[in-house]
Amino acid sequence: MDGNDLEAVPSWNALWRHSRGWHRGLTLRGAAHATYTDAEALVPQIAHRLGLPRRTVVANIGAIPPRRAIGAERACLAASFDRWLRGRDDGGLLDGTSGRFPEMRMFPQRRA
C-alpha cells in the first residue's frame, strides 16, 4: 500500500484539476484512506483491546506506524498555518524538501 493519490482516486484527480489557488496534496507511503482520520489513533487501541490481528489494523489504517502518520499530519498542518496565517517559513516541509518525514510524498502545487 502506498497511500492514495491523484492517480489512485479519480474523483480526487477531478477535484484537483478544478481547484483554484495554491494547494498541496500529501500522501504517506504505507497509508490507507482512514490514516487521515481519528481512526489512526483509535483503531490500534481498539484492536489491542479486542485481540484483533495486525492485518485488521493494516486493512483499516495502513501499515505506516500511527506515530509517524500523526506526526506528519500535525507537522503539515502547523506548517500550513505558519506559512499562510503567520507569514513564517515552514522549513520547506510544504515544498517537500524536508527530510523529517521521508515517507511523505507531495502532489505538485497549483496556482490560480
CNS distance restraints for C-alpha pairs under 8 A (distance, minus, plus):
assign (resid   1 and name CA) (resid  29 and name CA) 7.03 0.50 0.50
assign (resid   1 and name CA) (resid  30 and name CA) 5.08 0.50 0.50
assign (resid   1 and name CA) (resid  31 and name CA) 6.65 0.50 0.50
assign (resid   1 and name CA) (resid  32 and name CA) 7.20 0.50 0.50
assign (resid   1 and name CA) (resid  62 and name CA) 7.07 0.50 0.50
assign (resid   1 and name CA) (resid  63 and name CA) 7.57 0.50 0.50
assign (resid   2 and name CA) (resid  28 and name CA) 6.87 0.50 0.50
assign (resid   2 and name CA) (resid  29 and name CA) 4.38 0.50 0.50
assign (resid   2 and name CA) (resid  30 and name CA) 4.79 0.50 0.50
assign (resid   2 and name CA) (resid  31 and name CA) 6.11 0.50 0.50
assign (resid   2 and name CA) (resid  32 and name CA) 7.79 0.50 0.50
assign (resid   3 and name CA) (resid  27 and name CA) 5.55 0.50 0.50
assign (resid   3 and name CA) (resid  28 and name CA) 5.51 0.50 0.50
assign (resid   3 and name CA) (resid  29 and name CA) 5.38 0.50 0.50
assign (resid   3 and name CA) (resid  30 and name CA) 5.73 0.50 0.50
assign (resid   3 and name CA) (resid  31 and name CA) 4.35 0.50 0.50
assign (resid   3 and name CA) (resid  32 and name CA) 5.39 0.50 0.50
assign (resid   3 and name CA) (resid  33 and name CA) 7.40 0.50 0.50
assign (resid   4 and name CA) (resid   8 and name CA) 5.79 0.50 0.50
assign (resid   4 and name CA) (resid   9 and name CA) 6.72 0.50 0.50
assign (resid   4 and name CA) (resid  27 and name CA) 6.39 0.50 0.50
assign (resid   4 and name CA) (resid  31 and name CA) 7.39 0.50 0.50
assign (resid   4 and name CA) (resid  32 and name CA) 6.72 0.50 0.50
assign (resid   4 and name CA) (resid  33 and name CA) 6.80 0.50 0.50
assign (resid   5 and name CA) (resid   9 and name CA) 6.26 0.50 0.50
assign (resid   5 and name CA) (resid  12 and name CA) 7.63 0.50 0.50
assign (resid   5 and name CA) (resid  26 and name CA) 7.92 0.50 0.50
assign (resid   5 and name CA) (resid  27 and name CA) 6.50 0.50 0.50
assign (resid   5 and name CA) (resid 107 and name CA) 7.89 0.50 0.50
assign (resid   6 and name CA) (resid  10 and name CA) 6.54 0.50 0.50
assign (resid   6 and name CA) (resid  12 and name CA) 5.60 0.50 0.50
assign (resid   6 and name CA) (resid  13 and name CA) 4.67 0.50 0.50
assign (resid   6 and name CA) (resid  16 and name CA) 7.78 0.50 0.50
assign (resid   7 and name CA) (resid  13 and name CA) 6.78 0.50 0.50
assign (resid   9 and name CA) (resid  13 and name CA) 6.64 0.50 0.50
assign (resid  10 and name CA) (resid  14 and name CA) 6.42 0.50 0.50
assign (resid  11 and name CA) (resid  15 and name CA) 6.24 0.50 0.50
assign (resid  12 and name CA) (resid  16 and name CA) 5.97 0.50 0.50
assign (resid  13 and name CA) (resid  17 and name CA) 6.19 0.50 0.50
assign (resid  14 and name CA) (resid  18 and name CA) 6.34 0.50 0.50
assign (resid  15 and name CA) (resid  19 and name CA) 6.00 0.50 0.50
assign (resid  20 and name CA) (resid 110 and name CA) 7.55 0.50 0.50
assign (resid  20 and name CA) (resid 111 and name CA) 6.60 0.50 0.50
assign (resid  20 and name CA) (resid 112 and name CA) 4.91 0.50 0.50
assign (resid  21 and name CA) (resid 110 and name CA) 6.61 0.50 0.50
assign (resid  21 and name CA) (resid 111 and name CA) 4.72 0.50 0.50
assign (resid  21 and name CA) (resid 112 and name CA) 4.41 0.50 0.50
assign (resid  22 and name CA) (resid 109 and name CA) 6.24 0.50 0.50
assign (resid  22 and name CA) (resid 110 and name CA) 5.26 0.50 0.50
assign (resid  22 and name CA) (resid 111 and name CA) 4.67 0.50 0.50
assign (resid  22 and name CA) (resid 112 and name CA) 6.89 0.50 0.50
assign (resid  23 and name CA) (resid 109 and name CA) 5.52 0.50 0.50
assign (resid  23 and name CA) (resid 110 and name CA) 5.96 0.50 0.50
assign (resid  23 and name CA) (resid 111 and name CA) 7.45 0.50 0.50
assign (resid  24 and name CA) (resid  94 and name CA) 7.43 0.50 0.50
assign (resid  24 and name CA) (resid 106 and name CA) 6.81 0.50 0.50
assign (resid  24 and name CA) (resid 107 and name CA) 5.99 0.50 0.50
assign (resid  24 and name CA) (resid 108 and name CA) 6.35 0.50 0.50
assign (resid  24 and name CA) (resid 109 and name CA) 5.11 0.50 0.50
assign (resid  24 and name CA) (resid 110 and name CA) 7.50 0.50 0.50
assign (resid  25 and name CA) (resid 106 and name CA) 5.48 0.50 0.50
assign (resid  25 and name CA) (resid 107 and name CA) 4.62 0.50 0.50
assign (resid  25 and name CA) (resid 108 and name CA) 7.12 0.50 0.50
assign (resid  25 and name CA) (resid 109 and name CA) 7.70 0.50 0.50
assign (resid  26 and name CA) (resid 104 and name CA) 6.82 0.50 0.50
assign (resid  26 and name CA) (resid 105 and name CA) 5.80 0.50 0.50
assign (resid  26 and name CA) (resid 106 and name CA) 4.67 0.50 0.50
assign (resid  26 and name CA) (resid 107 and name CA) 6.13 0.50 0.50
assign (resid  27 and name CA) (resid  31 and name CA) 7.29 0.50 0.50
assign (resid  27 and name CA) (resid 104 and name CA) 5.82 0.50 0.50
assign (resid  27 and name CA) (resid 105 and name CA) 5.30 0.50 0.50
assign (resid  27 and name CA) (resid 106 and name CA) 6.49 0.50 0.50
assign (resid  27 and name CA) (resid 107 and name CA) 7.97 0.50 0.50
assign (resid  28 and name CA) (resid  64 and name CA) 7.75 0.50 0.50
assign (resid  28 and name CA) (resid  69 and name CA) 7.33 0.50 0.50
assign (resid  28 and name CA) (resid 103 and name CA) 5.33 0.50 0.50
assign (resid  28 and name CA) (resid 104 and name CA) 4.52 0.50 0.50
assign (resid  28 and name CA) (resid 105 and name CA) 6.11 0.50 0.50
assign (resid  29 and name CA) (resid  64 and name CA) 6.99 0.50 0.50
assign (resid  29 and name CA) (resid 103 and name CA) 5.16 0.50 0.50
assign (resid  29 and name CA) (resid 104 and name CA) 6.48 0.50 0.50
assign (resid  29 and name CA) (resid 105 and name CA) 7.60 0.50 0.50
assign (resid  30 and name CA) (resid  62 and name CA) 5.55 0.50 0.50
assign (resid  30 and name CA) (resid  63 and name CA) 4.86 0.50 0.50
assign (resid  30 and name CA) (resid  64 and name CA) 4.71 0.50 0.50
assign (resid  31 and name CA) (resid  35 and name CA) 5.76 0.50 0.50
assign (resid  31 and name CA) (resid  61 and name CA) 6.50 0.50 0.50
assign (resid  31 and name CA) (resid  62 and name CA) 4.59 0.50 0.50
assign (resid  31 and name CA) (resid  63 and name CA) 6.26 0.50 0.50
assign (resid  31 and name CA) (resid  64 and name CA) 5.70 0.50 0.50
assign (resid  31 and name CA) (resid  69 and name CA) 7.88 0.50 0.50
assign (resid  32 and name CA) (resid  59 and name CA) 7.71 0.50 0.50
assign (resid  32 and name CA) (resid  60 and name CA) 6.90 0.50 0.50
assign (resid  32 and name CA) (resid  61 and name CA) 5.12 0.50 0.50
assign (resid  32 and name CA) (resid  62 and name CA) 4.54 0.50 0.50
assign (resid  32 and name CA) (resid  63 and name CA) 7.91 0.50 0.50
assign (resid  33 and name CA) (resid  60 and name CA) 7.76 0.50 0.50
assign (resid  33 and name CA) (resid  61 and name CA) 6.77 0.50 0.50
assign (resid  33 and name CA) (resid  62 and name CA) 7.92 0.50 0.50
assign (resid  34 and name CA) (resid  38 and name CA) 7.83 0.50 0.50
assign (resid  34 and name CA) (resid  39 and name CA) 6.04 0.50 0.50
assign (resid  34 and name CA) (resid  40 and name CA) 6.67 0.50 0.50
assign (resid  34 and name CA) (resid  60 and name CA) 6.23 0.50 0.50
assign (resid  34 and name CA) (resid  61 and name CA) 5.04 0.50 0.50
assign (resid  34 and name CA) (resid  62 and name CA) 7.88 0.50 0.50
assign (resid  35 and name CA) (resid  39 and name CA) 6.73 0.50 0.50
assign (resid  35 and name CA) (resid  40 and name CA) 5.08 0.50 0.50
assign (resid  35 and name CA) (resid  60 and name CA) 7.88 0.50 0.50
assign (resid  35 and name CA) (resid  61 and name CA) 4.76 0.50 0.50
assign (resid  35 and name CA) (resid  62 and name CA) 6.69 0.50 0.50
assign (resid  35 and name CA) (resid  69 and name CA) 7.15 0.50 0.50
assign (resid  36 and name CA) (resid  40 and name CA) 6.89 0.50 0.50
assign (resid  36 and name CA) (resid  73 and name CA) 7.72 0.50 0.50
assign (resid  38 and name CA) (resid  42 and name CA) 6.29 0.50 0.50
assign (resid  39 and name CA) (resid  43 and name CA) 5.22 0.50 0.50
assign (resid  39 and name CA) (resid  60 and name CA) 7.95 0.50 0.50
assign (resid  39 and name CA) (resid  61 and name CA) 6.93 0.50 0.50
assign (resid  40 and name CA) (resid  44 and name CA) 7.37 0.50 0.50
assign (resid  40 and name CA) (resid  61 and name CA) 5.88 0.50 0.50
assign (resid  40 and name CA) (resid  66 and name CA) 5.83 0.50 0.50
assign (resid  40 and name CA) (resid  69 and name CA) 7.82 0.50 0.50
assign (resid  40 and name CA) (resid  70 and name CA) 7.46 0.50 0.50
assign (resid  41 and name CA) (resid  45 and name CA) 7.22 0.50 0.50
assign (resid  41 and name CA) (resid  66 and name CA) 6.48 0.50 0.50
assign (resid  41 and name CA) (resid  70 and name CA) 7.96 0.50 0.50
assign (resid  42 and name CA) (resid  46 and name CA) 6.19 0.50 0.50
assign (resid  43 and name CA) (resid  47 and name CA) 5.91 0.50 0.50
assign (resid  43 and name CA) (resid  57 and name CA) 6.40 0.50 0.50
assign (resid  43 and name CA) (resid  60 and name CA) 7.61 0.50 0.50
assign (resid  43 and name CA) (resid  61 and name CA) 7.56 0.50 0.50
assign (resid  44 and name CA) (resid  48 and name CA) 6.06 0.50 0.50
assign (resid  44 and name CA) (resid  57 and name CA) 6.22 0.50 0.50
assign (resid  45 and name CA) (resid  49 and name CA) 6.19 0.50 0.50
assign (resid  46 and name CA) (resid  50 and name CA) 6.09 0.50 0.50
assign (resid  47 and name CA) (resid  51 and name CA) 5.68 0.50 0.50
assign (resid  47 and name CA) (resid  52 and name CA) 4.70 0.50 0.50
assign (resid  47 and name CA) (resid  53 and name CA) 7.20 0.50 0.50
assign (resid  47 and name CA) (resid  54 and name CA) 7.96 0.50 0.50
assign (resid  47 and name CA) (resid  56 and name CA) 7.72 0.50 0.50
assign (resid  47 and name CA) (resid  57 and name CA) 6.81 0.50 0.50
assign (resid  48 and name CA) (resid  52 and name CA) 6.33 0.50 0.50
assign (resid  52 and name CA) (resid  56 and name CA) 6.53 0.50 0.50
assign (resid  52 and name CA) (resid  57 and name CA) 7.80 0.50 0.50
assign (resid  53 and name CA) (resid  57 and name CA) 7.11 0.50 0.50
assign (resid  54 and name CA) (resid  58 and name CA) 6.20 0.50 0.50
assign (resid  55 and name CA) (resid  59 and name CA) 5.95 0.50 0.50
assign (resid  56 and name CA) (resid  60 and name CA) 6.43 0.50 0.50
assign (resid  57 and name CA) (resid  61 and name CA) 6.04 0.50 0.50
assign (resid  57 and name CA) (resid  62 and name CA) 7.07 0.50 0.50
assign (resid  58 and name CA) (resid  62 and name CA) 4.21 0.50 0.50
assign (resid  58 and name CA) (resid  63 and name CA) 5.14 0.50 0.50
assign (resid  64 and name CA) (resid  68 and name CA) 6.94 0.50 0.50
assign (resid  64 and name CA) (resid  69 and name CA) 6.53 0.50 0.50
assign (resid  65 and name CA) (resid  69 and name CA) 6.43 0.50 0.50
assign (resid  66 and name CA) (resid  70 and name CA) 5.94 0.50 0.50
assign (resid  67 and name CA) (resid  71 and name CA) 5.85 0.50 0.50
assign (resid  68 and name CA) (resid  72 and name CA) 6.09 0.50 0.50
assign (resid  68 and name CA) (resid 101 and name CA) 7.89 0.50 0.50
assign (resid  69 and name CA) (resid  73 and name CA) 6.16 0.50 0.50
assign (resid  70 and name CA) (resid  74 and name CA) 6.07 0.50 0.50
assign (resid  71 and name CA) (resid  75 and name CA) 6.07 0.50 0.50
assign (resid  72 and name CA) (resid  76 and name CA) 6.13 0.50 0.50
assign (resid  72 and name CA) (resid 101 and name CA) 6.50 0.50 0.50
assign (resid  72 and name CA) (resid 104 and name CA) 7.70 0.50 0.50
assign (resid  73 and name CA) (resid  77 and name CA) 6.21 0.50 0.50
assign (resid  74 and name CA) (resid  78 and name CA) 6.11 0.50 0.50
assign (resid  75 and name CA) (resid  79 and name CA) 6.01 0.50 0.50
assign (resid  76 and name CA) (resid  80 and name CA) 6.03 0.50 0.50
assign (resid  76 and name CA) (resid  93 and name CA) 6.90 0.50 0.50
assign (resid  76 and name CA) (resid  94 and name CA) 6.75 0.50 0.50
assign (resid  77 and name CA) (resid  81 and name CA) 6.31 0.50 0.50
assign (resid  78 and name CA) (resid  82 and name CA) 6.04 0.50 0.50
assign (resid  79 and name CA) (resid  83 and name CA) 6.01 0.50 0.50
assign (resid  79 and name CA) (resid  89 and name CA) 7.96 0.50 0.50
assign (resid  79 and name CA) (resid  90 and name CA) 4.95 0.50 0.50
assign (resid  79 and name CA) (resid  93 and name CA) 6.95 0.50 0.50
assign (resid  79 and name CA) (resid  94 and name CA) 6.90 0.50 0.50
assign (resid  80 and name CA) (resid  84 and name CA) 6.00 0.50 0.50
assign (resid  80 and name CA) (resid  85 and name CA) 7.83 0.50 0.50
assign (resid  80 and name CA) (resid  90 and name CA) 7.50 0.50 0.50
assign (resid  80 and name CA) (resid  94 and name CA) 7.25 0.50 0.50
assign (resid  81 and name CA) (resid  85 and name CA) 5.15 0.50 0.50
assign (resid  81 and name CA) (resid  86 and name CA) 6.62 0.50 0.50
assign (resid  82 and name CA) (resid  86 and name CA) 4.83 0.50 0.50
assign (resid  82 and name CA) (resid  87 and name CA) 6.07 0.50 0.50
assign (resid  82 and name CA) (resid  88 and name CA) 5.18 0.50 0.50
assign (resid  82 and name CA) (resid  89 and name CA) 6.94 0.50 0.50
assign (resid  82 and name CA) (resid  90 and name CA) 6.34 0.50 0.50
assign (resid  83 and name CA) (resid  87 and name CA) 4.87 0.50 0.50
assign (resid  83 and name CA) (resid  88 and name CA) 4.99 0.50 0.50
assign (resid  83 and name CA) (resid  89 and name CA) 5.85 0.50 0.50
assign (resid  83 and name CA) (resid  90 and name CA) 6.05 0.50 0.50
assign (resid  84 and name CA) (resid  88 and name CA) 7.77 0.50 0.50
assign (resid  90 and name CA) (resid  94 and name CA) 7.09 0.50 0.50
assign (resid  91 and name CA) (resid  98 and name CA) 6.94 0.50 0.50
assign (resid  92 and name CA) (resid  96 and name CA) 6.30 0.50 0.50
assign (resid  92 and name CA) (resid  97 and name CA) 5.12 0.50 0.50
assign (resid  92 and name CA) (resid  98 and name CA) 5.46 0.50 0.50
assign (resid  93 and name CA) (resid  97 and name CA) 5.90 0.50 0.50
assign (resid  93 and name CA) (resid  98 and name CA) 4.91 0.50 0.50
assign (resid  94 and name CA) (resid 106 and name CA) 7.83 0.50 0.50
assign (resid  95 and name CA) (resid 106 and name CA) 7.57 0.50 0.50
assign (resid  96 and name CA) (resid 104 and name CA) 7.88 0.50 0.50
assign (resid  96 and name CA) (resid 105 and name CA) 7.05 0.50 0.50
assign (resid  96 and name CA) (resid 106 and name CA) 6.02 0.50 0.50
